Structures are given as C-alpha cells and as structure tokens.
Amino acid sequence: MPRITLEFPESVDKILKELAAQNHTSKVDVIRRALGLYNYVHKEVKEKDLKLAVADEDDKILKEIVLDP
C-alpha cells in the first residue's frame, strides 16, 4: 500500500483527533472517509451539474453547498 506523509496545522490535527474519537476510529480512517466523500460528491454533483444541500426532515433546504469549479 502506498504511504503518504501529510503535515497539518495543530488546529486540523485537533479536528482529526476529535472526529476519530467520536467515531471510535483512527485519524487515517477519518481522512480515508473524507476522500471517499469528496470523490462521491465530485462525481455525483460536479460532473452531473447537480446541487448539494443540507435539508431537515421535512426536506426544507437549510444550506446549499457550493463547490468551486
């Protein structure tokens, strides 16, 4: 498996640690999941010219997430 070395500021490392702890996983797994989500969004939203939104249980759009080209 290829290895990659990343350097993050302390603030990002803190976020990674918190997410890993909340999900009972590792920082590496958090990064893997984030890349998977980014890949999905890129393919489904950007390539098909769709919108990404956060909606409540009544499908009311609370936030629309805009992706740069």
C-alpha positions in Angstrom: 0.0 0.0 0.0 1.4 3.4 -0.9 2.3 5.7 2.0 1.8 9.4 2.1 3.2 11.9 4.7 1.0 14.9 5.4 1.6 17.9 7.6 -1.3 19.7 9.2 -1.5 22.7 11.5 -2.4 21.9 15.1 -6.0 23.1 14.5 -6.5 20.4 11.8 -4.9 17.7 13.9 -7.3 18.6 16.8 -10.3 18.2 14.4 -8.9 14.9 13.2 -8.5 13.6 16.7 -12.0 14.7 17.8 -13.6 13.1 14.7 -11.6 9.9 15.3 -12.6 9.8 18.9 -16.3 10.5 18.2 -16.4 7.7 15.6 -14.2 5.2 17.5 -11.7 5.1 14.7 -8.3 6.4 13.6 -7.2 9.8 12.1 -6.2 7.8 9.0 -9.7 6.4 8.7 -11.2 9.9 9.0 -9.1 11.0 6.1 -10.0 8.0 4.1 -13.7 8.6 4.7 -13.3 12.3 3.8 -11.6 11.4 0.5 -14.3 8.9 -0.3 -17.0 11.5 0.4 -15.1 14.1 -1.7 -14.8 11.6 -4.6 -18.6 10.8 -4.4 -19.6 14.5 -4.3 -17.3 15.3 -7.2 -18.7 12.5 -9.4 -22.4 12.9 -8.4 -22.6 16.7 -8.1 -20.0 18.4 -10.2 -19.9 16.0 -13.2 -23.7 15.8 -13.4 -24.2 19.5 -12.6 -26.4 18.8 -9.5 -26.6 20.7 -6.2 -25.5 19.6 -2.8 -27.7 20.7 0.1 -28.4 20.0 3.8 -32.1 19.5 4.4 -34.1 18.9 7.5 -36.6 16.0 8.0 -39.2 17.9 6.0 -36.8 18.3 3.1 -36.5 22.0 3.7 -33.1 23.1 2.5 -31.1 24.6 5.3 -27.8 25.1 3.4 -26.7 24.8 -0.1 -23.1 23.8 -0.5 -21.4 25.5 -3.4 -18.3 23.7 -5.0 -15.7 25.8 -6.8 -15.1 24.8 -10.4 
